[in-house]
Amino acid sequence: ALESGKRKVLIVDDDEELVELISDVLERDGRFEVRVANNGFDAGMVVKEYRPDLVVLDIMLPDINGKEVCQRIRADANLEDVRVICISGMVEEDKVGELMAAGANDFMHKPFEVERLIDRMCRLLDIESIAA
């Protein structure tokens, strides 16, 4: 991340429109380099090779529960600095605690404003939030 000065972000969601929206906003922001995975299996592969600073992780993935992806990231000592923001439209409040216990750093209910997501990302990455 230091070479370009950009923070590496991995977006994991099977909702292509949402992924595109978040990717576009982050790329226009200019402070982020973005990669995308549409399922938990790909996410696991990409996290190991790409080593993102932050993962935006949908909980309802087609193949594997986002909580499990979170636990796998946390189980890998090489990835201990990776920040994880879980997103979902279908999570009850008691499940949010489970996600945090699994290693999530933050949680956002869908739908949300991408600006709020960026604000939370900045907070987790200790970079200044550019309030629009």
Secondary structure in CASP SS format (residue, H / E / C, confidence):
PFRMAT SS
TARGET T0000
AUTHOR 0000-0000-0000
METHOD secondary structure of the structure
MODEL  1
A C 1.00
L C 1.00
E C 1.00
S C 1.00
G C 1.00
K C 1.00
R E 1.00
K E 1.00
V E 1.00
L E 1.00
I E 1.00
V E 1.00
D C 1.00
D C 1.00
D C 1.00
E H 1.00
E H 1.00
L H 1.00
V H 1.00
E H 1.00
L H 1.00
I H 1.00
S H 1.00
D H 1.00
V H 1.00
L H 1.00
E H 1.00
R H 1.00
D H 1.00
G C 1.00
R C 1.00
F E 1.00
E E 1.00
V E 1.00
R E 1.00
V E 1.00
A E 1.00
N C 1.00
N C 1.00
G H 1.00
F H 1.00
D H 1.00
A H 1.00
G H 1.00
M H 1.00
V H 1.00
V H 1.00
K H 1.00
E H 1.00
Y H 1.00
R C 1.00
P C 1.00
D C 1.00
L E 1.00
V E 1.00
V E 1.00
L E 1.00
D E 1.00
I C 1.00
M E 1.00
L C 1.00
P C 1.00
D C 1.00
I C 1.00
N E 1.00
G H 1.00
K H 1.00
E H 1.00
V H 1.00
C H 1.00
Q H 1.00
R H 1.00
I H 1.00
R H 1.00
A H 1.00
D C 1.00
A H 1.00
N H 1.00
L H 1.00
E C 1.00
D C 1.00
V C 1.00
R E 1.00
V E 1.00
I E 1.00
C E 1.00
I E 1.00
S E 1.00
G C 1.00
M C 1.00
V C 1.00
E C 1.00
E H 1.00
D H 1.00
K H 1.00
V H 1.00
G H 1.00
E H 1.00
L H 1.00
M H 1.00
A H 1.00
A C 1.00
G C 1.00
A C 1.00
N C 1.00
D E 1.00
F E 1.00
M E 1.00
H E 1.00
K C 1.00
P C 1.00
F C 1.00
E C 1.00
V H 1.00
E H 1.00
R H 1.00
L H 1.00
I H 1.00
D H 1.00
R H 1.00
M H 1.00
C H 1.00
R H 1.00
L H 1.00
L H 1.00
D C 1.00
I C 1.00
E C 1.00
S C 1.00
I C 1.00
A C 1.00
A C 1.00
END
